[in-house]
Amino acid sequence: MSIQSIENAVGVFQETGGVLRTKDALAKGIHSQTLYRMRDEGHIEKVSRGFYKLTGKDLINYDFTTVALRAPKAVVCLISACAFHEITVEIPRFVYIALPRGANKPKIDWPKTRVFYVSGEAYSAGIVTHDIAGIKVKIYDPEKTIVDCFKFRNKIGMAVAIDALKTMYEFRGKKMSIKKLSRYSQICRVQKVMSPYIQMLTQRSI
């Protein structure tokens, strides 16, 4: 096994943002023995079953990329999406994800996930695909994220939802769409809960 084979394998990892599943590495021409030698010599690190990343590679929101690879239909939501959009001071203990109702729960060893099942537009509305380290990750836009926080307020706490709305308004201002908030609140059937807050928001008294 040559040094060149390891250098070539490192290049393949870099092309994919520094993370690869074992089966994808093999499909891209990395021999299994090369992969194991890279692991043993510290070139790569095993982060979960069947997943490796380049050692020392600081991947932004790496936990999101792992979930996206494991569960392509998953959409990052709630506190995790709030953290991504920088509209909360909460530190997520899980990667919060939404899946269409009826979908099988993904088998993810790491990171810890918390799954919420939704249907129809409550699942599909507001999805934005972000490129994180070369991997496509679905994350709800800020307005949909806030509405979801109100929808699942009994699960994550009403204070989280209100603080996210306040922070969004204070730091995004005109960039926040009241129209989107209203539409999403209707889709998620929380318009009665949110309308007082949206009204105060439009009056700039929240």
Backbone bond lengths (Angstrom), bond angles and torsions (degrees), N, CA, C in turn:
res aa  C-N    CA-C-N  psi(-1)  N-CA   C-N-CA  omega(-1)  CA-C   N-CA-C  phi
1 M - - - 1.463 - - 1.530 108.76 -
2 S 1.302 118.29 121.49 1.451 122.45 -173.76 1.518 112.73 -91.97
3 I 1.340 112.98 159.91 1.469 118.99 174.86 1.523 109.57 -62.69
4 Q 1.336 115.58 -32.84 1.458 120.91 -179.52 1.523 111.09 -60.80
5 S 1.349 116.91 -38.12 1.466 119.81 -179.58 1.515 111.13 -65.05
6 I 1.329 116.55 -35.19 1.463 120.35 177.53 1.521 110.19 -70.56
7 E 1.340 116.33 -42.75 1.466 119.86 178.69 1.529 110.78 -61.38
8 N 1.318 116.03 -40.37 1.465 120.03 177.84 1.529 110.73 -63.74
9 A 1.336 116.10 -40.51 1.461 120.72 -179.62 1.525 110.84 -66.08
10 V 1.333 115.75 -40.36 1.473 119.64 176.95 1.526 109.79 -59.95
11 G 1.332 115.86 -40.14 1.467 120.07 177.97 1.514 112.08 -61.30
12 V 1.334 116.60 -38.45 1.463 120.68 178.35 1.528 109.68 -64.97
13 F 1.323 117.01 -43.30 1.464 120.52 177.68 1.535 110.76 -60.21
14 Q 1.322 116.60 -43.00 1.463 120.70 -179.24 1.520 111.69 -63.41
15 E 1.317 116.27 -35.76 1.468 120.50 179.56 1.525 112.08 -65.71
16 T 1.325 116.85 -25.83 1.473 121.21 -178.57 1.515 112.11 -102.30
17 G 1.347 116.41 16.07 1.450 119.64 177.17 1.511 114.38 87.03
18 G 1.335 117.04 6.50 1.454 120.48 175.89 1.504 115.07 97.43
19 V 1.325 117.59 3.37 1.462 120.79 -178.87 1.526 109.58 -133.77
20 L 1.333 116.15 140.70 1.459 121.00 179.63 1.527 109.85 -149.15
21 R 1.320 114.83 145.06 1.450 119.77 167.59 1.524 108.03 -81.70
22 T 1.318 116.75 152.79 1.461 120.62 -179.23 1.523 111.05 -55.96
23 K 1.327 117.25 -47.44 1.465 119.78 -177.19 1.516 111.98 -64.71
24 D 1.355 117.10 -32.47 1.460 119.95 177.92 1.524 110.98 -72.54
25 A 1.336 115.65 -36.03 1.465 119.68 177.38 1.527 110.59 -62.94
26 L 1.325 115.52 -43.62 1.470 119.85 178.67 1.524 110.96 -64.87
27 A 1.341 115.91 -39.52 1.463 120.29 -179.90 1.528 111.84 -65.92
28 K 1.341 115.89 -27.16 1.461 120.28 -179.72 1.525 112.32 -89.43
29 G 1.344 116.02 8.30 1.448 119.44 173.40 1.514 116.42 97.27
30 I 1.336 117.51 4.92 1.460 120.09 177.32 1.529 108.31 -83.49
31 H 1.323 116.87 120.31 1.461 120.95 -178.96 1.528 109.36 -68.49
32 S 1.305 117.31 146.61 1.468 121.63 -178.52 1.528 111.38 -58.75
33 Q 1.335 117.34 -37.83 1.462 120.44 179.29 1.530 111.01 -66.02
34 T 1.338 115.97 -36.13 1.462 119.93 176.06 1.515 110.18 -63.61
35 L 1.318 116.38 -42.69 1.459 121.76 -179.50 1.527 110.23 -61.62
36 Y 1.330 116.88 -45.51 1.456 120.60 -178.29 1.534 111.31 -68.22
37 R 1.333 116.48 -36.35 1.466 119.39 177.38 1.533 109.95 -66.49
38 M 1.323 116.63 -40.33 1.464 120.20 177.93 1.520 110.45 -60.74
39 R 1.322 115.85 -39.96 1.466 120.25 177.65 1.526 110.79 -65.41
40 D 1.337 116.48 -47.90 1.459 121.00 -176.53 1.527 112.02 -66.19
41 E 1.332 117.26 -32.05 1.464 120.95 -178.61 1.534 112.24 -90.64
42 G 1.338 116.47 -1.00 1.460 119.79 174.59 1.509 115.93 87.33
43 H 1.337 117.74 12.84 1.468 120.24 177.41 1.533 111.16 -72.92
44 I 1.324 115.67 -33.68 1.464 121.47 179.39 1.521 109.77 -131.18
45 E 1.335 115.62 161.85 1.453 122.36 179.30 1.517 109.55 -126.60
46 K 1.322 116.07 139.98 1.458 120.80 175.05 1.525 107.92 -84.03
47 V 1.330 116.58 122.32 1.460 119.95 -178.09 1.521 112.37 -106.19
48 S 1.314 117.90 -20.73 1.460 122.65 173.71 1.525 107.00 -164.95
49 R 1.312 115.38 174.67 1.462 119.02 -176.48 1.529 111.28 -59.19
50 G 1.348 115.01 116.24 1.456 119.81 177.60 1.515 115.27 82.35
51 F 1.352 118.19 7.64 1.461 121.59 -178.75 1.523 110.44 -124.64
52 Y 1.331 115.12 134.27 1.461 120.87 177.12 1.528 109.57 -129.51
53 K 1.334 115.98 150.87 1.460 120.34 173.34 1.510 108.96 -134.81
54 L 1.335 116.32 154.97 1.450 120.60 177.48 1.521 109.94 -62.39
55 T 1.305 117.27 134.86 1.459 121.79 179.40 1.525 110.29 -61.61
56 G 1.326 114.52 132.69 1.458 119.71 178.73 1.507 114.37 80.69
57 K 1.320 116.87 -0.95 1.460 120.32 179.70 1.517 109.04 -76.99
58 D 1.316 116.33 113.30 1.457 121.25 -179.57 1.523 108.51 -91.03
59 L 1.307 115.38 95.66 1.459 120.00 -177.76 1.511 110.99 -92.94
60 I 1.314 116.02 124.05 1.456 120.62 177.97 1.523 108.87 -64.28
61 N 1.334 115.12 128.01 1.465 120.33 179.25 1.533 111.26 53.79
62 Y 1.322 115.18 41.83 1.460 119.59 -177.72 1.525 111.89 -58.25
63 D 1.345 116.18 -35.19 1.470 118.79 179.53 1.520 110.81 -60.93
64 F 1.333 117.55 -32.80 1.468 120.82 177.31 1.531 110.70 -64.99
65 T 1.331 115.90 -40.84 1.460 118.88 -177.45 1.527 111.10 -66.70
66 T 1.317 116.43 -36.84 1.459 120.28 178.24 1.516 110.92 -62.71
67 V 1.336 115.54 -44.60 1.466 120.35 179.25 1.522 109.98 -64.93
68 A 1.332 117.07 -41.48 1.466 120.49 -178.70 1.522 111.61 -61.76
69 L 1.316 116.60 -37.99 1.454 120.14 179.17 1.527 111.31 -70.70
70 R 1.307 116.23 -35.20 1.467 120.98 -179.38 1.526 112.12 -77.76
71 A 1.324 115.45 -35.84 1.464 120.19 -174.37 1.530 109.46 -135.18
72 P 1.329 118.15 85.81 1.468 122.05 -175.95 1.528 114.67 -58.34
73 K 1.339 118.04 -25.38 1.462 120.65 -179.76 1.529 112.90 -86.33
74 A 1.315 116.71 -7.56 1.463 120.33 -177.09 1.524 111.05 -69.95
75 V 1.333 115.00 140.15 1.465 121.41 176.25 1.525 107.69 -120.61
76 V 1.321 117.10 123.38 1.461 120.69 178.40 1.523 108.40 -64.30
77 C 1.331 116.32 130.79 1.466 119.92 -173.49 1.527 111.40 -142.28
78 L 1.346 114.09 -179.35 1.460 123.45 172.21 1.533 112.44 50.10
79 I 1.327 118.86 -132.19 1.461 120.21 -171.43 1.523 111.85 -62.55
80 S 1.333 117.12 -34.89 1.467 119.49 178.40 1.524 111.06 -64.07
81 A 1.337 116.54 -42.95 1.464 120.21 178.09 1.527 110.55 -68.66
82 C 1.335 116.82 -36.50 1.472 120.42 176.00 1.525 110.11 -59.23
83 A 1.330 116.26 -44.10 1.462 120.19 179.82 1.525 110.64 -64.39
84 F 1.327 116.72 -40.50 1.467 120.78 178.77 1.524 110.55 -61.42
85 H 1.325 116.56 -41.07 1.470 121.21 -178.40 1.533 112.55 -86.21
86 E 1.326 116.31 -0.46 1.466 122.93 177.85 1.524 111.85 59.61
87 I 1.337 115.17 47.10 1.469 119.76 177.73 1.528 110.35 -122.34
88 T 1.304 116.83 26.37 1.459 121.21 175.27 1.516 109.43 -153.98
89 V 1.327 114.95 154.42 1.465 120.52 173.19 1.531 109.50 -100.97
90 E 1.334 115.48 -2.19 1.457 120.18 178.59 1.534 110.16 -68.69
91 I 1.310 115.83 141.64 1.462 121.31 175.29 1.520 107.65 -102.95
92 P 1.326 117.98 112.00 1.469 120.24 -176.66 1.523 111.90 -61.61
93 R 1.318 115.59 132.87 1.467 120.28 175.97 1.520 111.29 -89.02
94 F 1.337 114.89 -11.76 1.459 122.25 178.28 1.522 108.35 -135.89
95 V 1.323 115.87 170.17 1.455 119.94 163.33 1.525 105.19 -93.47
96 Y 1.312 115.87 111.40 1.462 121.32 -179.80 1.521 108.46 -81.11
97 I 1.326 116.25 125.49 1.459 119.53 -179.48 1.523 110.91 -133.43
98 A 1.322 114.46 149.80 1.465 121.79 174.80 1.524 108.22 -107.31
99 L 1.319 115.54 140.52 1.458 121.93 175.77 1.519 108.80 -131.31
100 P 1.327 117.13 151.02 1.474 118.76 176.97 1.525 110.06 -64.48
101 R 1.315 115.42 140.20 1.462 120.03 -178.98 1.530 110.08 -56.74
102 G 1.317 115.74 133.53 1.452 121.16 -178.29 1.511 113.71 99.18
103 A 1.328 116.95 -14.40 1.467 120.04 179.02 1.525 109.82 -71.60
104 N 1.311 116.26 148.62 1.460 120.76 177.66 1.524 110.12 -71.62
105 K 1.313 116.15 143.96 1.454 120.15 177.18 1.518 108.93 -69.09
106 P 1.331 118.04 126.36 1.473 119.79 -177.37 1.526 111.81 -69.06
107 K 1.321 115.64 147.38 1.463 120.97 177.17 1.520 108.26 -91.93
108 I 1.322 115.43 99.56 1.451 121.60 -177.26 1.528 108.69 -124.94
109 D 1.323 115.57 115.49 1.459 119.95 179.69 1.529 111.63 -75.68
110 W 1.303 115.15 -39.21 1.465 121.93 -179.73 1.513 108.28 -149.65
111 P 1.310 118.94 139.84 1.467 128.72 -3.56 1.527 111.74 -77.57
112 K 1.319 116.36 172.30 1.450 119.95 176.76 1.534 108.97 -67.97
113 T 1.304 116.18 135.86 1.464 120.41 -178.87 1.520 110.71 -121.99
114 R 1.304 114.52 156.43 1.463 121.41 172.45 1.521 106.42 -128.64
115 V 1.321 116.27 120.37 1.460 121.54 -170.86 1.527 111.07 -102.53
116 F 1.338 115.34 136.17 1.461 122.47 174.72 1.526 107.29 -123.05
117 Y 1.313 116.26 127.32 1.460 121.16 -178.88 1.526 109.97 -98.50
118 V 1.316 116.16 127.20 1.460 122.10 178.92 1.524 108.29 -135.20
119 S 1.316 115.91 164.34 1.462 118.98 -176.00 1.524 111.61 -129.02
120 G 1.320 115.44 162.52 1.459 121.97 175.11 1.516 113.20 57.28
121 E 1.332 115.35 -138.94 1.464 120.77 -178.40 1.521 112.35 -67.80
122 A 1.314 117.36 -23.44 1.462 119.75 177.17 1.520 110.35 -61.27
123 Y 1.339 115.70 -25.98 1.467 120.43 174.88 1.529 111.13 -90.83
124 S 1.322 117.54 -46.93 1.471 121.04 -168.65 1.525 114.54 -82.84
125 A 1.333 118.24 -25.31 1.467 120.30 -175.84 1.528 111.23 -72.12
126 G 1.315 115.10 137.19 1.461 120.52 172.77 1.511 116.06 82.52
127 I 1.327 117.97 9.29 1.464 119.89 179.64 1.531 110.36 -76.39
128 V 1.318 115.83 129.62 1.468 122.14 174.56 1.527 107.00 -124.84
129 T 1.320 116.28 131.88 1.464 120.72 179.68 1.526 109.53 -93.98
130 H 1.321 115.18 123.15 1.469 121.83 -179.95 1.519 109.60 -109.58
131 D 1.324 115.77 144.37 1.453 121.26 175.54 1.523 107.62 -93.74
132 I 1.334 116.05 108.91 1.456 121.26 179.71 1.527 108.06 -117.62
133 A 1.307 115.30 112.71 1.465 121.13 -179.02 1.521 111.88 54.39
134 G 1.340 115.90 37.08 1.459 120.34 177.59 1.507 114.57 81.68
135 I 1.313 117.53 5.13 1.466 121.92 -178.87 1.526 109.06 -116.01
136 K 1.333 116.32 136.46 1.450 121.65 -178.76 1.537 109.66 -80.12
137 V 1.318 115.79 120.40 1.466 121.78 -178.35 1.525 109.00 -122.61
138 K 1.319 116.66 126.34 1.463 121.49 178.59 1.528 109.00 -87.24
139 I 1.339 115.33 128.07 1.469 121.70 179.45 1.523 107.78 -139.04
140 Y 1.320 116.82 136.00 1.463 118.86 177.28 1.525 110.24 -67.43
141 D 1.340 115.64 145.27 1.458 119.58 178.14 1.534 109.34 -67.08
142 P 1.341 118.27 166.20 1.467 120.30 -174.09 1.523 114.19 -56.54
143 E 1.341 117.34 -42.39 1.464 119.49 -178.04 1.530 111.73 -65.35
144 K 1.329 116.72 -43.40 1.469 119.75 178.38 1.529 110.41 -65.65
145 T 1.312 115.97 -36.65 1.461 120.39 177.80 1.518 111.09 -59.81
146 I 1.327 116.14 -45.55 1.463 120.63 179.99 1.525 111.06 -63.22
147 V 1.326 116.48 -45.30 1.466 120.33 179.41 1.524 110.67 -61.18
148 D 1.318 117.02 -41.67 1.458 120.36 177.38 1.529 111.40 -61.37
149 C 1.323 116.69 -36.30 1.467 119.81 178.02 1.529 110.63 -62.61
150 F 1.329 117.10 -37.81 1.461 119.99 175.64 1.531 110.39 -70.19
151 K 1.325 116.63 -38.97 1.463 120.56 -179.45 1.532 111.31 -61.82
152 F 1.324 115.25 -41.18 1.468 119.77 -178.07 1.531 111.54 -106.37
153 R 1.335 115.41 33.46 1.460 120.65 -177.94 1.526 112.72 -59.75
154 N 1.324 116.52 -30.56 1.464 118.98 179.23 1.523 112.35 -72.84
155 K 1.330 116.11 -16.73 1.463 121.07 179.41 1.525 112.38 -93.61
156 I 1.350 116.47 -35.95 1.467 119.21 -174.52 1.526 113.16 -115.29
157 G 1.338 117.33 -11.27 1.457 120.91 179.48 1.518 113.12 103.27
158 M 1.324 115.38 132.80 1.463 121.19 -179.49 1.528 111.43 -62.57
159 A 1.329 116.65 -33.48 1.463 120.20 -177.94 1.519 111.30 -61.55
160 V 1.337 116.81 -35.45 1.471 120.61 178.83 1.522 110.49 -62.96
161 A 1.338 115.57 -43.14 1.466 120.50 -179.05 1.524 111.42 -65.24
162 I 1.323 116.38 -46.90 1.470 120.30 -178.27 1.524 110.83 -65.07
163 D 1.327 116.80 -43.44 1.470 120.23 -179.97 1.526 111.42 -63.75
164 A 1.339 116.63 -37.71 1.463 119.77 178.43 1.522 110.58 -64.06
165 L 1.330 116.27 -41.51 1.462 121.02 179.26 1.534 110.42 -64.75
166 K 1.322 116.78 -45.41 1.461 120.84 179.23 1.527 111.08 -61.74
167 T 1.323 115.53 -46.97 1.462 120.18 -177.95 1.524 110.76 -63.75
168 M 1.319 115.53 -41.13 1.459 119.91 178.66 1.528 110.41 -59.56
169 Y 1.319 116.10 -44.32 1.460 120.10 -178.09 1.529 111.14 -69.03
170 E 1.313 116.35 -43.24 1.463 120.46 -175.78 1.525 112.42 -66.83
171 F 1.335 116.59 -36.21 1.465 119.45 -174.28 1.521 113.85 -102.67
172 R 1.323 117.41 -20.86 1.472 119.59 -179.81 1.533 111.57 -103.78
173 G 1.347 116.06 -29.86 1.452 120.72 177.07 1.510 113.58 54.04
174 K 1.328 115.66 -117.36 1.462 121.23 -175.95 1.529 112.57 -66.70
175 K 1.317 117.30 -18.23 1.457 119.77 179.96 1.526 112.00 -74.03
176 M 1.324 116.65 -16.00 1.459 119.62 178.21 1.525 108.76 -83.93
177 S 1.325 116.22 132.86 1.457 120.88 -176.62 1.531 111.70 -96.98
178 I 1.329 116.03 110.70 1.461 120.62 175.26 1.525 109.75 -64.10
179 K 1.324 115.70 -34.41 1.459 120.88 179.32 1.528 110.37 -61.26
180 K 1.332 116.30 -44.15 1.458 119.97 177.85 1.516 111.05 -64.13
181 L 1.328 116.70 -44.09 1.459 120.02 179.53 1.522 110.79 -57.19
182 S 1.319 116.08 -44.63 1.467 120.44 -178.90 1.527 111.07 -65.50
183 R 1.334 116.37 -42.96 1.470 119.64 -178.77 1.524 110.94 -65.93
184 Y 1.325 115.97 -45.94 1.458 119.06 -179.77 1.529 111.77 -65.22
185 S 1.328 116.48 -35.64 1.469 119.13 179.84 1.526 110.90 -65.51
186 Q 1.326 116.99 -33.15 1.465 120.51 175.70 1.527 110.67 -69.89
187 I 1.324 116.09 -43.80 1.464 120.37 179.40 1.529 110.75 -60.15
188 C 1.323 115.70 -41.33 1.467 120.76 -177.37 1.524 113.60 -90.64
189 R 1.320 115.67 3.55 1.465 122.54 175.75 1.530 113.36 58.53
190 V 1.310 114.93 43.42 1.465 119.62 175.69 1.527 110.67 -126.81
191 Q 1.355 115.82 22.39 1.465 118.42 -177.26 1.521 112.35 -62.26
192 K 1.348 117.05 -35.96 1.474 119.58 179.86 1.529 110.85 -67.91
193 V 1.309 115.49 -35.72 1.468 119.68 179.46 1.525 110.50 -71.35
194 M 1.342 116.21 -40.70 1.454 120.15 -174.23 1.514 114.96 -86.91
195 S 1.321 117.62 -23.49 1.472 120.24 -172.84 1.531 113.66 -54.70
196 P 1.340 119.86 -40.78 1.473 117.80 177.90 1.524 112.24 -62.26
197 Y 1.329 116.43 -37.64 1.466 120.02 -179.24 1.523 111.03 -72.52
198 I 1.332 116.69 -39.32 1.459 120.17 177.51 1.526 110.11 -65.60
199 Q 1.332 116.31 -39.19 1.469 120.64 178.30 1.512 110.88 -63.10
200 M 1.326 116.95 -45.51 1.459 120.24 177.74 1.522 111.25 -62.93
201 L 1.338 114.53 -34.30 1.452 119.95 -179.94 1.518 110.55 -64.56
202 T 1.309 116.68 -46.24 1.458 120.90 -179.29 1.535 110.84 -65.99
203 Q 1.329 115.19 -25.37 1.463 119.15 177.46 1.527 111.95 -90.70
204 R 1.350 114.80 0.13 1.463 121.84 178.18 1.522 112.56 58.74
205 S 1.318 114.45 39.03 1.467 118.29 -179.99 1.514 111.72 -121.53
206 I 1.347 116.64 7.36 1.464 117.94 -178.77 1.528 110.59 -73.40
